[in-house]
Amino acid sequence: MVGDLEAFGLGGEHLEAAGLDRVADSGEISVVGLTEALRVLSRAREIFDLLVAEVERRRPSLAVLIDFPEFNLRLAKALAERGVPVVYYISPQVWAWRRGRVKTIAQLVDAMLVLFPFEAEFYRRHGVEAIHVGHPLVDEIPQVPQVWERGAPEGEPFEIALLPGSRTGEVEVLLPIMLQTVAHLAREIPVVARVIHASSIPAPMIDEAIELSGLQVERVAASERVAAVAGSHFALCASGTATLEVGLLGTPMAVLYRLGVWTSILGRLLVHLPYVSLVNLVLEREAVPELLQSRARPAVVSRTVLGLLRDPEAIARMRSALGELRGRLGEGGASRRAARERSYW
């Protein structure tokens, strides 16, 4: 409970620390991919039933659903059937794939609070009340000096930041690839590497991967990521919100991702986007390279990175493009605007 606000539901440790009465841990069912989702299906059903039971017991005046569409749209239906107004914050990417779900959203969601201007336009065209509140990262990621501002390293190693993701499944796949990439780079140029450790990932998982690689790699806590990324000449980044964080800090990057075979096939059939990374989507061009599926291999990634690090003009162009991000994401105060938005009460 915070002041006169009582909140309960599904969330992680940060929400619990902020005052959420946590019914279940979102980390138990936070996965990416079709085959990965099947593994947690049974637990997801249990958590769904727990939440619905708590809704019936406590009778909340409002439900705020955040992202997580496969689970939350089903929950929205149960909430609507029980007369609970539904606000959705951080839109499902229906503008990217499974656009038919926007009809479901129009029926079940009272208001959609979105991060990007193009999302508001999309929803309004489909009859959904949408309010553009901006992106909270504009406030969370400060403007700090970036290491390239001192020029290319002369006689010093290139510093590489590794951001393998915040879900165990993606870290298991991507971190070994990133570490092998560092090993490839080290044969050509002097490098030092640091892994940004998301708080949702057990430290032993990171440490074991580093030990198996045989490399001397520092593990950096998420709370120290801003200085670590800004102090790096390049970042290897899992596709997701982290690409925006890296981009806002002005650090050149390559985006990596690899899904299961069936998930990848389904994605190619359903996704209607020119890019995967949020950075490229927001900038509306391929400002940073995307190395996906079979291209997310150490040999390919290292060639890409090496080519960029040896080309000062390419690095300058990328940094110039990343400099546009903050303006594209809108003004600061997104979370405050979302909290104060009362058109749905």
Secondary structure, DSSP 8 states (H G I E B T S, - for coil): -BTTB--EEEE-HHHHHTT-EEEEEGGGT---SHHHHHHTHHHHHHHHHHHHHHHHHH--S-EEEES-HHHHHHHHHHHHHTT--EEEES---TTTS-TTHHHHHHHH-SEEEESSHHHHHHHHHTT--EEE---THHHHS-----GGGG-S-SSS-EEEEEE--SSHHHHHHHHHHHHHHHHHHHTTS-EEEEEEE-TTS-HHHHHHHHHHHT--EEEEEGGGHHHHHHT-SEEEEESSHHHHHHHHTT--EEEEE---HHHHHHHHHH---S-SSHHHHHHTS--S-EEEGGG-SHHHHHHHHHHHHT-HHHHHHHHHHHTTHHHHH--S-HHHHHHH--TT-
